[in-house]
Amino acid sequence: MFTRLSYVKLVAAVAVSIGLLLSPCAPAIAQTVDLSRAHAYYKADQYKPAFDGFQRGGDAGSAEAQHWLGLMYDRGHGVERNQQVAYQWFAKAAEQGYAEAQRVVGVYLEGGIVVDQDFAAAAAWYRRAANQGNAKAMRNLAQLYIQGRGVSQDYGMGADLLRRAANKGNAKAMRNLGYLYYFGQGVRHSPSEASALFSAAAKAGLDNAKYNLGFVYYNGDGVVQDLPQAAYLFGQAGEAGNTSAQLMLARMYLLGEGVEKDPAKAYYWALLGAVQKPDLAAWYFDKLRGKLSLQQMDQIRAQSQNWHPKG
């Protein structure tokens, strides 16, 4: 039965709803919903409705939406690729304090992408993003300190930044910090610490770190030498497209290091490595001359041409 009390509650609910719609918070709520939909469309590879949603948000002043418009223009998703326009959107978001956009502006400035190359300005933007806790920006800024670009060269500062980023789970920072420990730059020389960092980076999903870890197992640096383990790690990195790992596998199959000698596999991995490093691969081709028939070589070449990196 519809009582007077029910009527009062209904009127109150309608009033609250109207008040929310008319309140200053309403546009922000609607914008949040719109951006959530845009993200959902983007994840589903439906770039046109995603772009439209981010465009509305960007025009309304949302730094998040402006950053994503920059990404879509940068990648050519849902719109013709235009890095000049992408940079303009990234810059708008960066000026509003959006950390990842600040980092990307730094990337554009460091690389001289549609703007004049400016390492000092890149460092300044990386620092602003890093101060907000952006791990990628910490790694970017660390590399500038290590290289002495836009800032005074300082391996110690670079190591500190990489450590901060690594502690946040950034796999590339773990790998780069591993390099510093391996060569003793800005930190004590410690192959064991380097191998631990390479291992952590590999476990975090960085395939290239598997090459580094394979290398320390191959040489016995900081770990007990283990050639089969090195071959296994080189295999994973090589399948992911790491050229150095591919050429190390060619060597190991050629010489029978940690694996049985296999000229066919040596030739296969040398062919893959030759795409990026033809001069280094030439040594393996020379050593393999006469070990395979022309028919075998043709078959392996056809196999290598169908190869695609995993992951």
C-alpha positions in Angstrom: 0.0 0.0 0.0 1.4 3.4 -1.0 1.3 5.3 2.3 2.0 9.0 3.0 5.4 7.9 4.5 6.3 6.1 1.2 5.4 9.2 -0.8 7.6 11.4 1.4 10.6 9.0 0.9 10.0 9.0 -2.8 10.0 12.8 -3.0 13.1 12.9 -0.9 15.0 10.4 -3.1 14.0 12.4 -6.2 15.2 15.6 -4.6 18.6 14.0 -3.7 19.0 12.7 -7.2 18.3 16.1 -8.7 20.6 17.7 -6.2 23.4 15.4 -7.2 22.9 16.1 -10.8 22.9 19.8 -10.2 25.8 19.8 -7.8 29.4 20.8 -8.7 30.4 17.1 -8.3 28.1 15.9 -11.0 30.4 16.7 -14.0 33.4 15.0 -12.2 31.3 11.9 -11.6 30.1 11.8 -15.2 33.7 12.3 -16.4 35.0 9.5 -14.2 32.3 7.2 -15.7 33.2 8.3 -19.2 36.9 7.6 -18.7 36.1 4.2 -17.2 34.2 3.4 -20.3 37.0 4.7 -22.5 39.5 2.5 -20.8 37.2 -0.5 -21.2 36.9 0.2 -24.9 40.7 0.6 -25.2 41.4 -2.7 -23.5 38.9 -4.3 -25.9 40.8 -2.8 -28.8 37.8 -0.7 -29.7 39.8 2.4 -30.3 37.3 4.7 -31.9 34.8 4.8 -29.0 37.9 4.9 -26.6 39.3 7.9 -28.5 35.9 9.7 -28.4 35.7 9.2 -24.6 39.2 10.4 -24.0 38.6 13.3 -26.3 35.6 14.5 -24.3 37.6 14.1 -21.1 40.7 15.9 -22.5 38.6 18.8 -23.8 37.1 19.0 -20.3 40.5 19.4 -18.8 41.1 15.8 -17.4 44.9 15.2 -17.2 44.3 11.5 -17.3 42.3 11.8 -20.5 44.9 14.1 -22.0 47.6 11.6 -21.3 45.7 8.8 -23.0 44.9 11.0 -26.0 48.7 11.5 -26.2 49.2 7.7 -26.2 46.6 7.1 -28.9 48.1 9.7 -31.2 51.6 8.4 -30.4 50.6 4.8 -31.2 48.1 5.6 -34.0 45.2 3.9 -32.2 41.8 5.0 -33.3 43.4 8.0 -35.1 46.2 8.7 -37.6 49.5 8.6 -35.9 50.8 12.1 -35.2 53.5 12.5 -32.6 53.4 16.3 -32.8 49.8 16.2 -31.6 50.6 13.5 -29.1 53.3 15.6 -27.6 50.9 18.5 -27.2 48.5 16.3 -25.3 51.2 14.8 -23.1 52.5 18.4 -22.3 49.0 19.5 -21.2 48.7 16.5 -18.9 52.3 17.0 -17.6 51.7 20.6 -16.8 48.7 19.5 -14.6 51.0 17.2 -12.7 50.2 13.8 -14.3 53.3 11.8 -13.5 53.4 9.4 -16.4 52.8 12.2 -18.8 55.7 14.1 -17.2 57.9 11.1 -17.8 56.8 10.7 -21.5 57.5 14.4 -22.1 61.0 13.6 -20.8 61.2 10.7 -23.3 60.3 13.0 -26.1 62.9 15.6 -25.1 65.6 13.1 -24.5 65.0 11.5 -27.9 64.4 14.7 -29.8 61.0 13.4 -30.9 59.2 16.3 -32.7 61.0 18.7 -30.4 64.6 19.9 -30.0 66.7 17.3 -28.1 67.2 18.7 -24.6 68.7 16.4 -22.0 68.6 18.9 -19.2 64.9 19.5 -19.8 64.3 15.8 -20.0 66.0 15.3 -16.7 63.8 18.0 -15.1 60.6 16.3 -16.3 61.9 12.9 -15.2 62.7 14.3 -11.8 59.2 15.7 -11.4 57.6 12.4 -12.2 60.1 10.5 -10.0 59.3 12.7 -7.1 55.7 11.5 -7.4 56.9 7.9 -7.2 57.0 7.0 -10.9 59.4 4.0 -11.1 59.9 4.3 -14.9 60.9 8.0 -14.5 63.4 7.0 -11.8 65.0 4.6 -14.2 65.0 7.1 -17.0 66.6 9.7 -14.8 69.1 7.2 -13.5 70.3 6.5 -17.0 70.9 10.2 -17.6 73.1 10.4 -14.4 75.0 7.3 -15.5 75.6 8.7 -19.0 76.2 12.3 -17.8 73.5 13.7 -20.1 71.8 16.9 -19.0 73.2 16.3 -15.5 76.7 15.8 -14.1 77.7 12.2 -14.4 77.1 10.4 -11.1 77.0 6.6 -11.0 76.1 6.7 -7.3 73.0 8.8 -7.9 72.1 6.6 -10.8 72.5 3.5 -8.6 70.3 5.1 -5.9 67.5 5.9 -8.4 67.7 2.4 -9.9 67.5 0.9 -6.4 64.4 3.0 -5.7 62.8 1.9 -8.9 63.8 -1.7 -8.4 62.2 -1.7 -5.0 59.0 -0.7 -6.7 59.2 -3.8 -8.9 60.6 -2.2 -12.0 62.3 -5.1 -13.8 64.4 -3.0 -16.2 65.7 -1.1 -13.1 66.7 -4.4 -11.5 68.6 -5.3 -14.7 70.3 -2.0 -15.0 71.3 -2.0 -11.4 72.7 -5.5 -11.9 75.0 -4.0 -14.6 76.3 -1.5 -12.1 77.1 -4.3 -9.6 78.6 -6.4 -12.3 81.0 -3.7 -13.4 81.4 -2.0 -10.0 80.1 1.4 -11.2 78.7 3.6 -8.4 78.4 0.5 -6.2 80.9 -2.2 -5.0 81.9 -4.8 -7.6 79.7 -7.8 -6.8 78.9 -10.4 -9.5 76.8 -12.3 -6.9 74.6 -9.2 -6.3 74.4 -8.7 -10.1 73.3 -12.3 -10.7 70.6 -11.9 -7.9 69.3 -8.7 -9.6 69.3 -10.4 -13.1 67.4 -13.3 -11.6 64.9 -11.0 -10.0 64.4 -9.1 -13.3 63.9 -12.4 -15.1 61.3 -13.6 -12.6 59.6 -10.3 -13.0 59.1 -11.0 -16.7 62.0 -9.3 -18.4 63.2 -11.7 -21.0 66.4 -9.8 -21.8 67.4 -10.3 -18.2 67.5 -14.0 -18.9 70.3 -13.4 -21.3 72.3 -11.5 -18.6 71.6 -14.3 -16.1 72.6 -16.9 -18.7 75.9 -15.0 -19.2 76.8 -15.1 -15.5 76.1 -18.9 -15.5 78.1 -19.3 -18.6 81.1 -17.5 -17.1 80.6 -18.6 -13.5 80.4 -15.0 -12.3 78.9 -14.8 -8.8 77.4 -18.2 -9.3 78.7 -21.7 -9.8 79.3 -22.2 -13.5 76.4 -24.1 -15.1 76.6 -24.4 -18.9 73.3 -26.3 -19.3 71.5 -23.7 -17.2 73.2 -21.0 -19.3 71.9 -22.7 -22.5 68.4 -22.9 -21.1 68.3 -19.2 -20.2 69.9 -18.2 -23.6 67.1 -20.3 -25.2 64.4 -18.4 -23.4 65.9 -15.1 -24.2 66.7 -16.1 -27.8 63.1 -17.2 -28.4 62.0 -13.8 -27.1 64.2 -12.1 -29.7 67.4 -11.3 -27.8 70.1 -11.3 -30.6 73.1 -11.8 -28.2 71.4 -14.8 -26.7 70.7 -16.2 -30.2 74.4 -15.9 -31.1 75.5 -17.5 -27.7 73.3 -20.5 -28.5 74.9 -20.7 -31.9 78.3 -20.9 -30.2 77.2 -23.4 -27.6 75.7 -25.8 -30.2 78.7 -25.3 -32.5 81.2 -26.2 -29.7 79.0 -28.5 -27.6 79.1 -26.3 -24.5 76.4 -27.4 -22.1 74.5 -29.1 -25.0 75.3 -31.7 -27.6 77.1 -30.5 -30.7 74.5 -29.8 -33.3 75.5 -27.9 -36.5 71.9 -27.6 -37.6 70.8 -25.8 -34.4 74.0 -23.7 -34.5 73.2 -22.6 -38.0 69.5 -21.9 -37.1 70.4 -19.7 -34.2 73.2 -17.9 -36.2 70.6 -17.1 -38.9 68.3 -15.5 -36.4 71.2 -13.6 -34.8 72.4 -12.4 -38.2 69.3 -10.3 -38.7 70.6 -7.8 -36.2 74.3 -8.6 -36.0 75.4 -10.0 -39.4 79.1 -9.3 -38.8 79.1 -11.4 -35.6 77.0 -14.2 -37.2 79.5 -14.4 -40.1 82.0 -16.1 -37.8 79.6 -18.9 -37.2 78.7 -19.3 -40.8 82.4 -19.6 -41.6 82.9 -22.3 -38.9 79.9 -24.2 -40.1 81.0 -24.3 -43.7 81.0 -28.0 -44.9 79.1 -29.3 -41.9 75.7 -29.1 -43.5 74.4 -30.1 -46.9 72.9 -27.4 -49.2 69.5 -29.1 -48.7 69.8 -29.0 -44.9 70.8 -25.3 -45.1 67.8 -24.5 -47.3 65.5 -26.2 -44.9 66.9 -24.4 -41.9 66.7 -21.1 -43.7 63.0 -21.7 -44.5 62.4 -22.6 -40.8 64.2 -19.4 -39.6 62.1 -17.2 -41.9 58.9 -18.5 -40.2 60.3 -17.6 -36.8 58.5 -15.0 -34.6 59.6 -13.9 -31.1 57.6 -15.3 -28.3 55.9 -13.2 -25.7 
